[in-house]
Every structure is written in C-alpha cells, then in structure tokens.
Amino acid sequence: MPLSAVDYDLFMDTYLPLLHYTGRQHGIISSKTTYRTFVKKLDFTEKFECRQKLIQDKDIIRQYISKYGARLSVEELHILAGLSKRVTGKFIIYKLLTHGAVFIGPQEIFYIVHDLSDPFSTLIDDGLPCIVEASIVPFQSRIVYDGFLQPYAVHFGPGIRKNLRDQYKIAKEEGRIVKLLK
C-alpha cells in the first residue's frame, strides 16, 4: 500500500528540492534551471545523476540545511537528517507485502520497505525475486526507497529461491527483519 498523498507530498517536497540543489551545486544541471523546470521537464536520467551525486557527496545535505534550514519545517529537517542513515546498494526484492516489500540488502539484512506512490508490483516487470540498485531511507516510522529503482535482468534458479525462502523464514522467526533505520 503506497504512502498517503500527504506523506508522499511531504517526502517529495523535501527530497526533490535537495536533488535540485545537488544538481546545481555539482553542475549536473544549469544554475539557471528552476526547481519547477527540474521537477516538470527534466528527464529521469538527469534526476538520477543528481541522486547519484547526492549519495556520493557526504557534505551536501549539511550545506543545504545551512543555506535553507531556516525555511524548513521540523518534519522536513527530520527527513533530511534521515537521509544520512540511508542504505544504498544492490538489494534483492524478495517478497511483496500489502504495505510494501521485503528487501534483502547488504550483509543479508532483511528490510520492510514501503511503497511511495506506486505499488512495487507495478514497478517490477520480471517477477520475484529480483535484484535492484536502490537507496532506502527512514521516513516517519517506516522505511521507504528514494524513488529510484534500477533493476537488473537476473533470474534466480530454484536453489537460490529456496535458500532465500529459508533465510527469510529464519530472519522472521528470530525477529531480524528491520522496519526502521536508526
């Protein structure tokens, strides 16, 4: 189940201006590119480049807050602070749930990741499990992805699927499924 419209807007209204700022700071987009143009007219590739630079630049969020922090709400500042806790890398989307999906991340850690606006089932073409490059972040009392999923065309054989099923079962029994990034 996707985030409510209010929660989705709050997340995007905080995250997209940061991507716009990152793109301008790093010359990915022109310094004359307005936020409105960034959101409405720039293609996915340019926004993805801004997102990649955001992940690489460990200081950009601090710079953004330093410049715009007085204009931001407490909720927005909390979202931005949460971005420093993100987990980025290759994930296996193992299973879809009614409220999101089970991601298996680096070090075989299981996460419950919530949909943003579109259910994961509409984003995954080749079935499950599947491998994606993603960045997951805390948002309120849950984990979401940042809006960018880069799928890989990899298919899992029955042996690997069984191994993933067994790992998930054990993680669930032992209470090792992460529902909040701290």
C-alpha positions as CSV (number, residue, x, y, z in Angstrom):
1,M,0.0,0.0,0.0
2,P,1.6,3.3,-1.0
3,L,2.1,6.3,1.3
4,S,-0.8,8.6,1.8
5,A,-0.9,11.5,-0.6
6,V,0.0,13.8,2.3
7,D,3.0,11.7,3.3
8,Y,4.1,11.3,-0.3
9,D,4.0,15.0,-0.9
10,L,5.9,15.7,2.3
11,F,8.6,13.3,1.3
12,M,8.9,14.5,-2.3
13,D,8.6,18.2,-1.4
14,T,11.6,17.7,0.9
15,Y,13.7,15.3,-1.3
16,L,13.3,16.9,-4.8
17,P,14.5,20.4,-3.7
18,L,17.6,18.7,-2.3
19,L,18.2,16.9,-5.6
20,H,17.7,20.1,-7.5
21,Y,20.2,21.9,-5.2
22,T,22.7,19.0,-5.6
23,G,22.4,19.1,-9.3
24,R,23.0,22.8,-9.4
25,Q,25.9,22.6,-7.0
26,H,27.7,19.9,-9.0
27,G,27.0,21.3,-12.4
28,I,24.8,18.4,-13.5
29,I,22.0,20.9,-14.3
30,S,22.4,24.6,-15.2
31,S,22.4,27.1,-12.3
32,K,19.5,28.7,-14.2
33,T,17.4,25.6,-14.1
34,T,14.4,26.5,-11.8
35,Y,13.0,24.0,-9.4
36,R,9.8,23.9,-11.4
37,T,11.7,23.1,-14.6
38,F,13.7,20.4,-12.7
39,V,10.5,18.7,-11.5
40,K,8.3,19.1,-14.6
41,K,10.6,19.0,-17.6
42,L,13.9,17.3,-16.8
43,D,14.1,13.6,-17.6
44,F,14.7,10.8,-15.3
45,T,18.4,10.4,-16.3
46,E,19.3,13.9,-15.1
47,K,17.4,13.5,-11.8
48,F,19.1,10.1,-11.4
49,E,22.5,11.8,-11.9
50,C,21.6,14.3,-9.2
51,R,20.6,11.5,-6.9
52,Q,23.9,9.6,-7.5
53,K,25.9,12.8,-6.7
54,L,23.8,13.2,-3.6
55,I,24.8,9.8,-2.4
56,Q,28.5,10.4,-3.2
57,D,28.7,13.9,-1.6
58,K,28.7,13.3,2.2
59,D,28.5,17.1,2.9
60,I,25.8,18.3,0.5
61,I,22.9,17.8,3.0
62,R,24.7,19.8,5.7
63,Q,25.3,22.6,3.1
64,Y,21.7,22.5,2.0
65,I,20.4,22.8,5.6
66,S,22.9,25.5,6.3
67,K,21.5,27.5,3.3
68,Y,17.8,26.7,3.6
69,G,17.3,25.4,7.1
70,A,15.5,28.5,8.4
71,R,12.8,27.9,5.8
72,L,12.3,24.2,6.5
73,S,9.8,22.7,8.9
74,V,10.8,20.4,11.7
75,E,9.4,17.5,9.7
76,E,11.5,18.4,6.7
77,L,14.6,18.7,8.8
78,H,13.9,15.3,10.2
79,I,13.6,13.8,6.7
80,L,16.9,15.4,5.7
81,A,18.6,14.1,8.8
82,G,17.2,10.6,8.0
83,L,19.0,10.7,4.6
84,S,22.3,10.3,6.4
85,K,21.0,6.9,7.6
86,R,20.2,5.6,4.2
87,V,21.4,2.3,3.0
88,T,22.4,2.2,-0.7
89,G,23.4,-0.7,-2.8
90,K,22.1,-3.8,-4.5
91,F,19.0,-5.3,-2.9
92,I,17.0,-8.4,-3.7
93,I,13.3,-7.6,-3.6
94,Y,12.3,-11.0,-2.2
95,K,8.6,-10.7,-1.5
96,L,5.7,-8.2,-1.8
97,L,3.5,-7.5,1.1
98,T,0.3,-5.5,1.3
99,H,2.2,-2.5,2.7
100,G,5.4,-2.7,0.8
101,A,8.1,-5.3,0.1
102,V,10.8,-7.4,1.7
103,F,14.3,-6.2,0.6
104,I,17.4,-8.2,1.3
105,G,20.3,-5.8,1.5
106,P,24.0,-5.8,2.0
107,Q,25.1,-8.3,4.7
108,E,21.9,-10.2,4.1
109,I,19.9,-7.9,6.2
110,F,16.1,-8.0,5.6
111,Y,14.1,-4.8,5.5
112,I,10.4,-4.0,5.2
113,V,10.3,-1.1,2.6
114,H,7.1,0.8,2.0
115,D,5.9,1.9,-1.4
116,L,6.0,5.6,-2.3
117,S,3.1,6.3,-4.7
118,D,3.0,3.3,-6.9
119,P,2.9,-0.2,-5.5
120,F,6.1,-2.3,-6.1
121,S,4.0,-4.7,-8.1
122,T,3.7,-2.1,-10.8
123,L,7.4,-1.4,-10.9
124,I,8.7,-4.9,-11.1
125,D,8.3,-6.5,-14.6
126,D,10.2,-9.8,-14.4
127,G,8.7,-11.2,-11.2
128,L,10.3,-12.0,-7.9
129,P,12.8,-12.3,-6.5
130,C,14.6,-9.5,-8.4
131,I,17.8,-7.5,-8.0
132,V,17.6,-3.7,-7.9
133,E,20.0,-0.9,-7.1
134,A,18.3,1.3,-4.6
135,S,18.6,3.6,-1.7
136,I,16.4,3.1,1.3
137,V,15.8,5.8,3.9
138,P,13.9,6.3,7.1
139,F,10.6,8.2,6.8
140,Q,8.5,8.8,9.8
141,S,8.1,5.4,11.5
142,R,9.0,3.3,8.4
143,I,11.4,2.7,5.6
144,V,10.9,3.9,2.1
145,Y,13.0,4.0,-1.0
146,D,14.0,7.3,-2.5
147,G,12.0,7.0,-5.7
148,F,14.8,5.4,-7.8
149,L,15.0,1.7,-8.5
150,Q,17.5,0.4,-11.0
151,P,16.6,-3.2,-11.9
152,Y,19.0,-5.9,-13.1
153,A,18.0,-8.6,-15.6
154,V,18.9,-11.5,-13.4
155,H,16.8,-14.6,-12.9
156,F,17.1,-16.9,-9.8
157,G,17.1,-20.6,-10.1
158,P,15.1,-22.9,-7.8
159,G,18.0,-23.5,-5.5
160,I,18.6,-19.8,-4.8
161,R,14.9,-19.1,-4.4
162,K,14.8,-21.9,-1.8
163,N,17.8,-20.5,0.0
164,L,16.2,-17.0,0.1
165,R,13.0,-18.5,1.4
166,D,14.8,-20.3,4.2
167,Q,16.8,-17.2,5.1
168,Y,13.6,-15.2,5.3
169,K,11.9,-17.7,7.4
170,I,14.8,-17.8,9.9
171,A,15.1,-14.0,9.9
172,K,11.3,-13.7,10.6
173,E,11.4,-16.3,13.4
174,E,14.4,-14.5,15.0
175,G,12.9,-11.1,14.7
176,R,15.7,-9.8,12.4
177,I,13.6,-8.0,9.9
178,V,14.4,-4.3,10.1
179,K,11.4,-2.0,10.0
180,L,13.1,1.3,10.9
181,L,16.5,2.6,10.1
182,K,18.2,4.1,13.2
